[in-house]
Each structure stands twice: as C-alpha cells, then as structure tokens.
Amino acid sequence: MKSPWPTKKLGEACEIISPGIKEFEGSKKYIATADVDFDKIVNFTEITYKNRPIRANIEVKENDILVARMAETKKFLMADKNLQNNYIFSTGFAALRVKEELIPKYLFYFLTTKDFNLQKDKLAVGATQKAINNPALKKIKIPIPTLNIQQKIVERLDAIKKAQELNDKQIELAEELFKSLLHRELDPKGKNWEVKKLVDLAEFLDNQRIPLNEEERAKRKGSYPYYGATGILDWIDDYIFDGEFVLLAEDGGPFFEKDKSVAYRVSGKCWVNNHAHVLKAKKLVDIDFLGYSLMFMDLTSYLTGSTRAKLNKSRAEKIKIPLPPLETQQKIVEKLSAVQEYKKKLLDQKQKLQELFESVLNKSFKGEWVG
C-alpha cells in the first residue's frame, strides 16, 4: 500500500548541512557513526584544538537529524542543545534541517523506516563501500501529511519508545539484582560448606563434541542450536547431545570481562563445538547450582596461553567450587531462577515492543493507523 499523502524530495523538504571549516580553542567531542546507537551516543573521542581549524566535520543545531550515509548502516540521531554546543560529527553522517512543513521528529522517524532505507541503499554508490552522497540524498521521497497527522504519528511512536526505555531499565535492574543475589547466596563465608573440585561434581563430555565450520553449517540449516563458548552460534539439522548440561568456555570465552558469563545452562537436543566444555552434573550437585556457581567465577588462575586465554580440560577439572548440602543448593537455585524468569519475561516484552514499534512505524508512514 502506498502512502495516501503527497510526497516531496528530501532536497525540497529540508536542508542538507554541509561540512564546515571552523577555528576554535578548547575541547569538543567527536562522533563517528560507530559511536551512535538508535538516537543515542554510546561513545566519543575528545579532541582539543587551539587556533586550529576543524576541517570537513559537521556542526549541528538543535533539531537537526543525523543519519549514517553508508548503505545498510542504520544509525540515527536527533540533535539537542547539548549536541549543538559540544559536539562535532564525522562526514559519515548526513545532517538534515527541516523546513516549516515538517516536524523534526517526524523526519527523524521517517529516516528509520524501511522505505527510506531501501531508497537510500538503492541510491548509494561506491566501488567497495557504498554510501549515499548529497545529490542522491536529495532525491529520496518523503510522504508529507498535515502537521496534525505528523504530530499524531510522532506521539504514537514516542509513547512506544518511552515504554521501551522503561522496559530496558527494568531489565538493567533485574540484572543488577541477579548479580547481587548470586554473589550473596554463593558466598561461602561463615557457612561451613565443603569445597569440591569440578571433576568431582560433573562428568566432562568433551570427547563427544564435533566442531563444524561456517561452510559446513551453511549446508545443514535446521532447528537445533549449535553452541560455542558464549552461546548459540547457529541452527543446524541434527544434534549430538540431549539432556541437561552446563557449557563452560574453553577458549574464546570472556574470561576477563566481569559482566559477561563464562558458563551457561542448556537443555534438550543440541550440538556443541570444541570451544565449550560440556558438563553433566553428578548426584552431588544440582545442575542449575553448578551453572550459577560457574557463571561469573574468576577463572584467571586456571587459564593457560600467552596470546589467547584457554581453559583446558585438565585445568577445568581442578576448579574449586564451594558446595552446600543439596537441599540448600535447591533453595538457592529457586531464588536465583525466580529473578532469571522475571528477566526472561522482560526480554520477551522487549522483543514484543520492538515488533510493535516497527509495525506502527511502517504502517503509519503508509497512511494507516493515523486516526
């Protein structure tokens, strides 16, 4: 369905801001396309100049909209007063300034639609990396309803974005709660727990692992998860394990990143490559307790390798794990799993909100759902 509204070329509906040359003293934050997420700056480079010109960079004003020029690169940012005064932007961005017939946020949301990005990618040029230049950008067509309808579209999409932000905050809080609870519940101080080696608690099924390279997996697409050191890498047509396991990174794991897990639980039919140890719990330990115990454990002292850290089987077997009675393990698992289940519901909600946003976004710009 095409939009019922009149269309204009971007070059008619807004001004495309060209890079400038300006001298200044002091510091500014330099932003490249890699430093931007959806309407959010996630990184910057501090630059300091004294009576030196900044060449070929973009200065923006409040309500200017930035969009990545590279084909298939979806990065968008709407400028506020802070960006106007303290930031300069790479020419990897195109900066647009609306005219009176457009609400700035309406243009911002249009730049995130499939329609805009299909037009952009089609008009992009280049031998190795395709990007859209200003003359081509000016040719892209944008539907222009009345200002009242534009405002309704913006309000609806803003409401969903607000819900997404609140949901993301709840996910963040749930993760903080889980890590705090994990640390407290697994702390053995004053609890008179036994200490066992991992080999006493789990059977290593490493000899059953079979690695498949990317080319082999491409020929075997299916419904079974193919796991590596940090999670699912692919989906293939067969499985080699069926049951309840803990996968512990052997190499390629985030051993030096405190916020990332080096172990995770898997259930059911799956395939595992040679970058994760496959652990089957023995009777002494609850499988989930084993997984939680290993998840964020500091394994530095067990690693080998000077260039690429590796946790080989002989070292992994010696990992020491504080072990309470089985009944206590199960109570701890119940507490931790309740938080994880809550977080899972929030992640499911995150996916649903994103699907809702994309649906409303694209239908709105086709003239649907504007009442």
JOUR-V93543 format. One record per residue. N is the residue number from 1. RES is the residue in one small letter. PHI is phi in radians with two decimals (* if undefined). PSI is psi in whole degrees, -180 to 180 (none if undefined). OMEGA is omega in whole degrees, -180 to 180 (999 if undefined). Layout:
N,RES,PHI,PSI,OMEGA
N,RES,PHI,PSI,OMEGA
This chain:
1,m,*,126,178
2,k,-1.47,157,179
3,s,-1.14,139,179
4,p,-1.42,-3,-174
5,w,-1.64,158,174
6,p,-1.13,151,179
7,t,-2.05,156,173
8,k,-2.38,160,173
9,k,-1.36,148,-179
10,l,-0.99,-34,180
11,g,-1.12,-22,178
12,e,-1.60,-30,-174
13,a,-1.61,-15,179
14,c,-2.72,166,178
15,e,-1.71,136,176
16,i,-1.69,118,-173
17,i,-1.37,125,180
18,s,-1.53,152,176
19,p,-1.05,149,-179
20,g,-2.18,172,176
21,i,-2.13,121,-174
22,k,-2.53,140,176
23,e,-1.65,143,175
24,f,-2.75,160,173
25,e,-1.92,141,177
26,g,1.98,-157,-174
27,s,-2.04,148,171
28,k,-2.41,159,178
29,k,-1.68,124,-178
30,y,-1.69,129,-176
31,i,-2.06,123,172
32,a,-1.75,170,-178
33,t,-1.06,-33,180
34,a,-1.17,-16,-178
35,d,-1.53,3,-174
36,v,-2.11,136,168
37,d,-1.83,-166,-180
38,f,-1.14,105,178
39,d,0.96,37,-179
40,k,-2.65,134,174
41,i,-1.54,124,-178
42,v,-1.91,-8,-180
43,n,-2.84,164,175
44,f,-2.82,166,175
45,t,-2.04,126,179
46,e,-1.40,126,176
47,i,-2.16,143,-179
48,t,-2.18,130,180
49,y,-2.23,151,172
50,k,-2.36,107,-180
51,n,0.96,37,176
52,r,-2.16,141,-180
53,p,-1.37,142,168
54,i,-1.57,123,-176
55,r,-1.84,141,172
56,a,0.94,45,172
57,n,-2.24,160,-172
58,i,-1.81,129,171
59,e,-1.83,137,-175
60,v,-2.06,163,173
61,k,-1.96,165,178
62,e,-0.97,136,179
63,n,1.37,1,169
64,d,-1.19,149,-179
65,i,-2.04,131,179
66,l,-1.87,138,179
67,v,-2.43,139,-180
68,a,-1.14,138,-180
69,r,-1.39,-29,-174
70,m,-1.08,140,176
71,a,-1.08,140,178
72,e,1.11,13,175
73,t,-1.82,117,-175
74,k,-1.89,88,177
75,k,-2.25,128,-174
76,f,-2.41,144,-180
77,l,-2.66,135,176
78,m,-1.87,127,-173
79,a,-1.35,138,171
80,d,-1.98,-174,-177
81,k,-1.09,-35,-180
82,n,-1.12,-42,179
83,l,-1.17,-33,-180
84,q,-1.08,-36,-172
85,n,-1.72,-26,-167
86,n,-2.09,-2,-172
87,y,-2.24,150,167
88,i,-2.22,155,-171
89,f,-2.18,146,177
90,s,-1.09,152,175
91,t,-1.31,4,168
92,g,-1.20,-13,174
93,f,-1.74,152,161
94,a,-1.83,137,180
95,a,-1.97,128,-177
96,l,-2.03,139,179
97,r,-2.15,119,-171
98,v,-1.25,156,169
99,k,-1.72,180,-169
100,e,-1.06,-27,-176
101,e,-1.38,-3,-180
102,l,-2.13,139,168
103,i,-1.46,130,-176
104,p,-0.89,-45,-177
105,k,-1.19,-29,176
106,y,-1.11,-45,177
107,l,-1.09,-43,179
108,f,-0.97,-50,-178
109,y,-1.16,-35,177
110,f,-1.05,-40,-179
111,l,-1.12,-17,180
112,t,-1.65,-3,-177
113,t,-1.36,161,175
114,k,-1.08,-38,-178
115,d,-1.02,-51,-180
116,f,-1.07,-47,-174
117,n,-1.20,-31,174
118,l,-1.17,-43,177
119,q,-1.11,-44,-179
120,k,-1.06,-49,-177
121,d,-1.15,-34,179
122,k,-1.18,-34,-177
123,l,-1.58,-7,-179
124,a,-1.16,146,-180
125,v,-2.30,162,178
126,g,2.49,147,-177
127,a,-1.34,-44,-178
128,t,-1.90,-54,177
129,q,-2.00,116,-177
130,k,-1.41,138,178
131,a,-2.55,158,-179
132,i,-1.67,131,178
133,n,-1.64,172,-176
134,n,-1.07,-45,179
135,p,-1.03,-39,179
136,a,-1.25,-40,179
137,l,-1.03,-37,-179
138,k,-1.11,-22,-177
139,k,-1.45,-15,-177
140,i,-1.12,136,-177
141,k,-1.66,139,179
142,i,-2.20,132,175
143,p,-1.25,138,-177
144,i,-2.21,93,173
145,p,-1.37,-176,177
146,t,-1.14,160,179
147,l,-1.05,-33,179
148,n,-1.11,-44,179
149,i,-1.21,-40,176
150,q,-0.97,-44,-178
151,q,-1.11,-40,179
152,k,-1.10,-42,178
153,i,-1.09,-46,180
154,v,-1.07,-45,-178
155,e,-1.10,-41,-180
156,r,-1.14,-46,-179
157,l,-1.22,-36,176
158,d,-1.07,-39,-179
159,a,-1.11,-42,178
160,i,-1.19,-40,178
161,k,-1.06,-40,178
162,k,-1.10,-43,178
163,a,-1.10,-38,178
164,q,-1.12,-42,179
165,e,-1.10,-42,179
166,l,-1.14,-41,179
167,n,-1.13,-42,178
168,d,-1.08,-38,179
169,k,-1.14,-40,178
170,q,-1.14,-37,176
171,i,-1.11,-43,179
172,e,-1.08,-44,-180
173,l,-1.18,-38,179
174,a,-1.12,-39,178
175,e,-1.16,-41,177
176,e,-1.10,-42,178
177,l,-1.09,-44,-180
178,f,-1.05,-47,-178
179,k,-1.15,-39,177
180,s,-1.12,-45,-180
181,l,-1.17,-41,179
182,l,-1.03,-47,-179
183,h,-1.09,-43,-177
184,r,-1.20,-46,-175
185,e,-1.26,-30,-178
186,l,-1.66,-1,178
187,d,-1.26,118,-175
188,p,-1.45,-5,-175
189,k,-1.02,128,178
190,g,1.26,12,-175
191,k,-1.94,-4,176
192,n,0.97,40,178
193,w,-1.44,154,170
194,e,-1.25,160,171
195,v,-2.09,122,-178
196,k,-2.07,151,172
197,k,-1.39,150,-178
198,l,-1.01,-36,-180
199,v,-1.11,-25,177
200,d,-1.39,-18,-175
201,l,-1.83,-20,-175
202,a,-2.54,147,173
203,e,-1.60,130,178
204,f,-1.51,122,180
205,l,-1.82,30,-174
206,d,-1.05,-30,-177
207,n,-1.22,-10,178
208,q,-1.64,-7,-178
209,r,-1.22,148,177
210,i,-2.42,114,177
211,p,-1.37,143,174
212,l,-2.20,131,179
213,n,-1.35,173,-175
214,e,-1.06,-39,-179
215,e,-1.14,-42,179
216,e,-1.14,-41,-179
217,r,-1.16,-33,-180
218,a,-1.09,-27,-180
219,k,-1.51,-7,-172
220,r,-2.25,41,-180
221,k,-1.11,139,-179
222,g,-2.91,-155,-172
223,s,-1.91,5,-179
224,y,-1.75,135,-179
225,p,-1.22,139,176
226,y,-1.92,113,-171
227,y,-1.76,149,172
228,g,-2.21,-154,-174
229,a,-1.13,-31,-173
230,t,-2.10,2,180
231,g,2.57,-161,-178
232,i,-1.24,128,177
233,l,-1.79,-26,-174
234,d,-2.92,178,175
235,w,-2.25,127,-176
236,i,-2.26,-177,-168
237,d,-1.63,6,-177
238,d,-2.69,173,180
239,y,-2.40,157,177
240,i,-2.15,-10,176
241,f,-2.23,147,176
242,d,-2.59,109,-178
243,g,2.75,-156,-180
244,e,-1.93,121,-175
245,f,-2.42,161,166
246,v,-1.97,130,175
247,l,-1.79,126,-178
248,l,-2.03,125,-177
249,a,-0.98,134,174
250,e,-1.72,-53,170
251,d,-2.49,159,-175
252,g,1.40,6,180
253,g,-1.50,161,-180
254,p,-1.45,62,-173
255,f,-1.14,-25,-176
256,f,-1.92,14,179
257,e,-1.99,105,-172
258,k,-1.09,-27,-177
259,d,-1.55,0,-178
260,k,-2.04,141,-175
261,s,-1.39,138,177
262,v,-1.71,-4,179
263,a,-2.52,153,179
264,y,-2.70,157,-179
265,r,-1.55,141,172
266,v,-2.31,151,-180
267,s,-2.36,147,173
268,g,1.49,-156,-175
269,k,-1.43,131,-178
270,c,-2.81,171,176
271,w,-2.15,138,-179
272,v,-2.23,134,178
273,n,-1.50,-172,-173
274,n,-1.54,14,180
275,h,-1.77,3,178
276,a,-2.40,131,173
277,h,-1.23,140,178
278,v,-1.83,115,-174
279,l,-1.94,128,175
280,k,-1.93,121,-174
281,a,-1.16,141,172
282,k,-1.57,178,-172
283,k,-1.14,-22,-178
284,l,-1.19,-23,-169
285,v,-2.31,142,171
286,d,-1.27,133,-175
287,i,-1.02,-39,179
288,d,-1.26,-36,176
289,f,-1.08,-41,178
290,l,-1.05,-44,180
291,g,-1.10,-46,179
292,y,-1.11,-37,-179
293,s,-1.13,-37,-177
294,l,-1.51,-21,-168
295,m,-0.87,-54,-177
296,f,-2.08,26,-179
297,m,-1.20,141,175
298,d,-1.37,110,-175
299,l,-1.86,14,-174
300,t,-0.92,-43,-175
301,s,-1.24,-13,-179
302,y,-1.73,-5,-174
303,l,-1.43,154,172
304,t,-2.20,170,177
305,g,1.76,130,-178
306,s,-1.56,-31,-178
307,t,-1.87,-40,179
308,r,-2.19,115,-177
309,a,-1.09,137,-180
310,k,-2.45,139,175
311,l,-1.91,90,-177
312,n,-1.32,170,-172
313,k,-1.09,-44,-178
314,s,-1.10,-34,177
315,r,-1.32,-42,-178
316,a,-1.07,-36,180
317,e,-1.05,-26,-176
318,k,-1.58,-2,179
319,i,-1.00,129,-177
320,k,-1.62,130,-177
321,i,-2.21,119,174
322,p,-1.10,130,-172
323,l,-2.23,109,174
324,p,-1.36,174,174
325,p,-1.02,155,-175
326,l,-0.99,-39,179
327,e,-1.08,-41,178
328,t,-1.16,-40,177
329,q,-0.96,-47,-176
330,q,-1.17,-34,177
331,k,-1.19,-40,178
332,i,-1.13,-44,179
333,v,-1.04,-41,-179
334,e,-1.06,-42,180
335,k,-1.15,-49,-177
336,l,-1.17,-38,-178
337,s,-1.19,-31,178
338,a,-1.10,-41,178
339,v,-1.20,-40,179
340,q,-1.13,-37,178
341,e,-1.17,-40,177
342,y,-1.09,-43,179
343,k,-1.12,-38,179
344,k,-1.06,-41,178
345,k,-1.10,-39,178
346,l,-1.14,-39,178
347,l,-1.18,-37,175
348,d,-1.10,-41,178
349,q,-1.13,-37,178
350,k,-1.04,-44,180
351,q,-1.13,-43,-180
352,k,-1.14,-40,179
353,l,-1.14,-38,178
354,q,-1.16,-41,177
355,e,-1.11,-40,178
356,l,-1.11,-45,180
357,f,-1.03,-48,-178
358,e,-1.13,-38,179
359,s,-1.15,-49,-180
360,v,-1.13,-40,179
361,l,-0.99,-54,-174
362,n,-1.30,-34,177
363,k,-1.23,-37,-179
364,s,-1.08,-41,-178
365,f,-1.40,-3,172
366,k,-1.71,1,179
367,g,1.64,7,177
368,e,-1.65,156,173
369,w,1.04,45,180
370,v,-1.96,1,-179
371,g,-1.36,none,999
